[in-house]
Amino acid sequence: MNKMKKLLALVLALTLVFSLTACGSDAASTDEDTAAQTGTEDTAAPEDAQFTVGIINYVDDPSLNQIQAAIEAELTANGIAYTSQNAQADQSTITTIANQMIESGVDLLIPIATPTAMVVQNATSENLLPVVFAAVSDPVGAGLVASMDAPGGNITGASDALDTANIFNLITALNPDLTKVGLLYDASQDSSTLAIQHAKEFLDANSIEYVEKTGTTTDDLSLAADALIAEGVQVVFTPTDNTVQVAEPALYQKFIDAGVQHFCGADSFALVGAFCGYGVDYENLGTMTAQMAVEILLNGADPAATPIQTFDNGKASINTDTCAALGLDYDQVVSTLEPLCTMVEGLATSDSF
């Protein structure tokens, strides 16, 4: 009889263990479903933090990830807690994340990239929660601020505006006999609009023919790249376009095989295979964005009167793997570009960032 009681007790104990394990699995599934709806999330809460910042990243790409990492590091260094989520380029998800963060009581929002900043501007139009955006190429043109020096409202931030004329100075220095350029971008990306306009102005003024192709997905852009190659372009230009950057791993080999140099508006394009990335140091931009948030939260700075920060666009990043595959001599490329840049650096293609 005692043996039977012991056996029964063991069975009940095992049943309870399996029941608890199953409950834990259901809870984990629920959490994963919630995360899938609102994007990936990361949080950090320094001890005794007085403020919490909500960071909303537009999409998972090297440039924006560099910015987010730098923002988080600088906030942590200043004892400010943060919560971060990535919307994976989904407008409705940006809205959901922004509203959830506002309801949770964050003290300031940092949207990364123009589409994110525009959604956050709308979400904070009534409560006037402070907003410090990162990597908005044309804040005035996007309707986010009244002017670069006096933003007005509850929004300020750091711009990654591209010096398009100077990137074409690099292109023509390396290609003095240039006759046809391809323009590859996502027409729905506000960050590309002004840079493409300036590119056309430069090319028209220098009597250089251009062909433009656009796309909103990697498949679209892959077909667009094929079309540019078929039309005989010698060089392709892409501004600080997040859609193209996400697609770049599917594009760069096409350009290499065709002997086409791909010049882009950020160093991180070179990390994923493009021949040259020229523009803002995104780690520095992220740090500056966080410092602006710190000034607002800890020192009472007014977003309306805090000028938009811009940066020296003088760094050219050359993908050494792509450079060699194109049959170009890296040292000669550097000597040609150095007089036109504050610095030239060599990067190898990376699989992770």
C-alpha positions as CSV (number, residue, x, y, z in Angstrom):
1,M,0.0,0.0,0.0
2,N,2.8,2.4,0.9
3,K,4.5,1.6,-2.5
4,M,1.2,2.4,-4.2
5,K,0.9,5.8,-2.5
6,K,4.5,6.6,-3.4
7,L,3.9,5.7,-7.0
8,L,0.7,7.8,-7.1
9,A,2.6,10.8,-5.6
10,L,5.3,10.5,-8.2
11,V,2.8,10.4,-11.0
12,L,1.0,13.5,-9.7
13,A,4.3,15.4,-9.3
14,L,5.3,14.6,-12.9
15,T,1.9,15.7,-14.1
16,L,2.3,19.0,-12.3
17,V,5.8,19.6,-13.8
18,F,4.6,18.9,-17.4
19,S,1.6,21.1,-16.8
20,L,3.8,24.0,-15.7
21,T,6.1,23.5,-18.6
22,A,3.2,23.6,-21.0
23,C,1.9,26.8,-19.5
24,G,5.4,28.4,-19.8
25,S,5.5,27.4,-23.5
26,D,2.1,29.1,-24.1
27,A,3.3,32.3,-22.4
28,A,6.4,32.4,-24.5
29,S,4.4,31.9,-27.7
30,T,2.1,34.8,-26.6
31,D,5.1,37.1,-26.0
32,E,6.6,36.1,-29.4
33,D,3.3,36.9,-31.1
34,T,3.2,40.3,-29.5
35,A,6.7,41.1,-30.5
36,A,5.9,40.1,-34.1
37,Q,3.1,42.6,-34.1
38,T,5.1,45.5,-32.8
39,G,8.7,44.8,-33.9
40,T,11.7,43.6,-32.0
41,E,12.3,45.2,-28.6
42,D,15.3,45.9,-26.3
43,T,15.4,47.7,-23.0
44,A,18.0,49.1,-20.7
45,A,17.4,50.7,-17.3
46,P,20.4,52.1,-15.6
47,E,20.1,52.1,-11.8
48,D,18.2,55.1,-10.5
49,A,17.4,56.4,-14.0
50,Q,15.0,59.4,-13.9
51,F,14.0,59.4,-17.5
52,T,13.2,56.8,-20.2
53,V,13.6,57.3,-23.9
54,G,11.7,55.4,-26.6
55,I,13.8,54.6,-29.7
56,I,11.9,53.5,-32.9
57,N,14.1,52.2,-35.7
58,Y,12.6,52.2,-39.2
59,V,14.2,49.0,-40.6
60,D,17.0,46.5,-39.9
61,D,19.9,47.9,-42.0
62,P,23.5,48.6,-41.3
63,S,23.3,52.4,-41.3
64,L,20.3,52.6,-39.0
65,N,21.6,49.9,-36.7
66,Q,24.8,51.9,-36.3
67,I,22.8,54.9,-35.3
68,Q,20.7,52.9,-32.8
69,A,23.7,51.3,-31.2
70,A,25.4,54.7,-30.8
71,I,22.2,56.3,-29.3
72,E,21.8,53.5,-26.8
73,A,25.4,53.7,-25.7
74,E,25.3,57.4,-25.2
75,L,22.0,57.3,-23.3
76,T,23.4,54.6,-21.0
77,A,26.5,56.6,-20.4
78,N,24.3,59.5,-19.2
79,G,22.2,57.3,-16.9
80,I,19.1,57.5,-19.1
81,A,16.9,54.4,-19.6
82,Y,15.6,53.4,-23.0
83,T,13.3,51.0,-24.8
84,S,14.0,50.2,-28.5
85,Q,11.9,48.6,-31.1
86,N,12.3,48.1,-34.9
87,A,9.3,48.5,-37.1
88,Q,10.7,46.6,-40.1
89,A,9.6,49.3,-42.5
90,D,5.9,48.9,-41.7
91,Q,4.0,52.2,-41.3
92,S,1.2,50.7,-39.2
93,T,3.8,49.1,-36.9
94,I,5.5,52.4,-36.4
95,T,2.2,53.9,-35.3
96,T,1.5,51.0,-32.9
97,I,5.0,51.2,-31.4
98,A,4.8,55.0,-31.0
99,N,1.4,54.9,-29.3
100,Q,2.5,52.1,-27.0
101,M,5.6,54.0,-26.0
102,I,3.6,57.2,-25.3
103,E,1.1,55.3,-23.2
104,S,3.9,53.6,-21.3
105,G,5.1,57.1,-20.2
106,V,8.4,57.6,-22.0
107,D,9.8,61.1,-21.6
108,L,11.1,61.5,-25.1
109,L,10.9,59.7,-28.5
110,I,13.8,59.1,-30.9
111,P,12.6,58.0,-34.4
112,I,15.3,56.9,-36.7
113,A,14.9,57.7,-40.5
114,T,12.4,60.0,-42.2
115,P,9.3,57.7,-42.4
116,T,9.5,57.0,-38.7
117,A,9.9,60.7,-37.8
118,M,6.9,61.6,-39.8
119,V,4.7,59.1,-38.1
120,V,6.0,60.1,-34.7
121,Q,5.4,63.7,-35.4
122,N,1.7,62.9,-36.1
123,A,1.5,60.7,-32.9
124,T,2.8,63.6,-30.7
125,S,1.0,66.5,-32.3
126,E,-1.4,66.8,-29.4
127,N,0.6,65.7,-26.4
128,L,3.8,67.5,-27.6
129,L,6.1,64.9,-26.2
130,P,9.7,65.9,-27.1
131,V,11.0,64.2,-30.2
132,V,14.7,64.1,-31.4
133,F,14.9,62.4,-34.8
134,A,18.0,60.8,-36.3
135,A,18.9,60.5,-40.0
136,V,16.3,62.7,-41.6
137,S,17.9,63.9,-44.9
138,D,15.6,66.9,-45.6
139,P,13.7,67.9,-42.4
140,V,12.2,71.0,-43.9
141,G,11.1,69.4,-47.1
142,A,9.5,66.5,-45.1
143,G,7.5,69.1,-43.2
144,L,9.0,68.1,-39.9
145,V,10.4,71.5,-38.9
146,A,10.0,75.1,-39.9
147,S,13.7,75.7,-40.5
148,M,17.0,74.1,-39.7
149,D,18.0,76.8,-37.2
150,A,14.6,77.2,-35.5
151,P,12.6,73.9,-35.8
152,G,9.6,75.1,-33.9
153,G,7.1,72.7,-32.2
154,N,8.3,69.7,-30.2
155,I,10.8,68.3,-32.7
156,T,14.4,68.7,-33.5
157,G,17.2,66.2,-34.4
158,A,20.2,65.3,-36.5
159,S,20.2,65.3,-40.3
160,D,22.2,63.1,-42.6
161,A,21.8,65.5,-45.6
162,L,24.1,64.4,-48.4
163,D,26.4,66.7,-50.4
164,T,25.3,65.3,-53.7
165,A,27.5,67.6,-55.8
166,N,30.6,66.4,-54.0
167,I,29.9,62.7,-54.5
168,F,29.6,63.4,-58.2
169,N,33.0,65.2,-58.0
170,L,34.3,61.9,-56.8
171,I,32.5,60.0,-59.6
172,T,33.8,62.2,-62.3
173,A,37.4,62.2,-60.9
174,L,37.5,58.5,-61.2
175,N,35.6,58.4,-64.5
176,P,36.7,61.5,-66.5
177,D,35.1,60.1,-69.7
178,L,31.7,59.5,-68.0
179,T,28.8,59.7,-70.4
180,K,25.9,57.8,-68.8
181,V,24.9,57.5,-65.1
182,G,22.2,55.3,-63.5
183,L,20.0,56.7,-60.7
184,L,18.7,53.9,-58.5
185,Y,16.4,54.7,-55.6
186,D,13.0,54.2,-53.9
187,A,10.7,57.0,-55.0
188,S,8.6,56.6,-51.9
189,Q,11.6,57.4,-49.7
190,D,11.6,61.1,-48.7
191,S,15.3,60.8,-47.9
192,S,16.1,60.3,-51.6
193,T,14.0,63.1,-53.2
194,L,16.2,66.1,-52.7
195,A,19.5,64.2,-53.4
196,I,18.1,62.8,-56.7
197,Q,17.0,66.3,-57.7
198,H,20.5,67.6,-57.0
199,A,22.0,64.7,-58.9
200,K,19.9,65.5,-62.0
201,E,20.9,69.2,-61.7
202,F,24.6,68.2,-61.6
203,L,24.3,65.8,-64.6
204,D,22.3,68.3,-66.7
205,A,24.8,71.1,-66.0
206,N,27.7,68.8,-67.1
207,S,25.9,67.3,-70.1
208,I,26.0,63.8,-68.7
209,E,23.1,61.5,-69.7
210,Y,21.2,59.7,-66.9
211,V,18.7,56.9,-66.6
212,E,16.6,56.5,-63.5
213,K,15.0,53.4,-62.2
214,T,13.1,52.9,-58.9
215,G,11.7,50.2,-56.8
216,T,10.1,49.6,-53.4
217,T,11.2,46.0,-52.8
218,T,14.4,44.0,-53.3
219,D,12.9,42.2,-56.3
220,D,11.9,45.5,-57.9
221,L,15.4,46.9,-57.4
222,S,17.0,43.8,-58.7
223,L,15.1,44.2,-61.9
224,A,15.8,47.9,-62.0
225,A,19.6,47.1,-61.6
226,D,19.3,44.7,-64.6
227,A,17.6,47.4,-66.6
228,L,20.3,50.0,-65.8
229,I,23.0,47.6,-66.8
230,A,21.2,46.8,-70.1
231,E,21.1,50.5,-70.9
232,G,24.8,50.7,-70.6
233,V,25.3,53.0,-67.6
234,Q,28.9,53.2,-66.4
235,V,28.1,54.3,-62.8
236,V,25.1,54.0,-60.6
237,F,24.2,56.6,-57.9
238,T,22.0,55.9,-54.9
239,P,21.5,58.5,-52.1
240,T,20.8,57.6,-48.4
241,D,18.0,55.2,-49.4
242,N,17.1,52.6,-46.8
243,T,15.2,50.4,-49.3
244,V,18.2,50.1,-51.6
245,Q,20.6,49.5,-48.7
246,V,18.5,46.5,-47.6
247,A,18.6,45.3,-51.2
248,E,22.3,45.9,-51.8
249,P,23.5,42.3,-51.0
250,A,21.3,41.2,-53.9
251,L,22.6,44.0,-56.2
252,Y,26.3,44.5,-55.9
253,Q,27.4,41.3,-57.7
254,K,25.3,42.3,-60.7
255,F,27.2,45.6,-60.8
256,I,30.5,43.9,-60.4
257,D,29.8,41.5,-63.2
258,A,28.8,44.4,-65.5
259,G,31.9,46.5,-64.5
260,V,29.6,49.2,-63.0
261,Q,30.7,51.3,-60.0
262,H,27.9,51.8,-57.4
263,F,28.3,55.1,-55.5
264,C,26.0,55.5,-52.5
265,G,25.2,58.0,-49.8
266,A,26.6,56.2,-46.7
267,D,29.6,54.3,-45.6
268,S,27.4,51.3,-44.6
269,F,26.5,50.7,-48.3
270,A,30.1,49.7,-48.8
271,L,29.9,47.3,-45.9
272,V,27.3,45.3,-47.9
273,G,29.1,45.3,-51.2
274,A,28.7,48.7,-52.9
275,F,31.9,50.1,-54.4
276,C,31.8,53.4,-52.6
277,G,29.8,54.9,-49.7
278,Y,30.2,58.6,-49.2
279,G,28.6,60.7,-46.5
280,V,27.8,60.9,-42.8
281,D,29.5,58.9,-40.1
282,Y,26.4,57.3,-38.7
283,E,28.0,56.3,-35.4
284,N,28.8,60.0,-34.8
285,L,25.3,61.0,-35.9
286,G,23.8,58.5,-33.4
287,T,25.9,59.9,-30.6
288,M,25.0,63.5,-31.4
289,T,21.2,62.5,-31.5
290,A,21.5,61.1,-28.0
291,Q,23.4,64.1,-26.8
292,M,20.6,66.3,-28.0
293,A,18.1,64.2,-26.1
294,V,20.3,64.4,-23.0
295,E,20.3,68.2,-23.2
296,I,16.5,68.3,-23.4
297,L,15.9,65.8,-20.5
298,L,18.7,66.8,-18.2
299,N,19.3,70.4,-19.0
300,G,15.9,71.7,-20.1
301,A,16.7,72.5,-23.7
302,D,13.7,73.5,-25.8
303,P,13.3,71.3,-29.0
304,A,11.7,74.3,-30.8
305,A,14.8,76.4,-30.4
306,T,17.4,73.6,-30.8
307,P,19.0,73.8,-34.3
308,I,19.0,70.7,-36.5
309,Q,22.5,69.2,-36.4
310,T,24.3,68.5,-39.7
311,F,27.6,66.9,-40.3
312,D,30.8,67.1,-42.5
313,N,30.0,64.8,-45.4
314,G,33.7,64.2,-46.2
315,K,34.3,60.5,-45.7
316,A,34.6,58.1,-48.6
317,S,34.5,54.4,-47.8
318,I,35.7,52.0,-50.5
319,N,34.8,48.3,-50.5
320,T,38.2,46.8,-51.2
321,D,36.7,43.5,-52.3
322,T,34.5,45.2,-54.8
323,C,37.3,47.5,-55.9
324,A,39.5,44.5,-56.8
325,A,36.6,42.7,-58.5
326,L,36.1,45.7,-60.7
327,G,39.7,45.6,-61.7
328,L,40.6,48.9,-60.0
329,D,43.8,49.6,-58.1
330,Y,42.8,50.6,-54.6
331,D,45.9,52.8,-54.0
332,Q,45.2,54.7,-57.2
333,V,41.6,55.1,-56.2
334,V,42.6,56.5,-52.9
335,S,45.1,58.9,-54.4
336,T,42.4,60.2,-56.8
337,L,39.8,60.7,-54.2
338,E,41.9,62.0,-51.2
339,P,42.1,65.6,-52.4
340,L,38.2,65.7,-52.5
341,C,37.6,64.1,-49.1
342,T,38.4,64.6,-45.5
343,M,39.4,60.9,-45.5
344,V,39.2,57.7,-47.5
345,E,38.9,54.4,-45.8
346,G,38.9,50.8,-47.1
347,L,36.2,48.4,-45.9
348,A,35.7,44.7,-46.6
349,T,32.3,43.2,-47.2
350,S,30.7,42.1,-43.9
351,D,28.0,39.5,-43.2
352,S,26.9,41.1,-39.9
353,F,26.7,44.6,-38.3
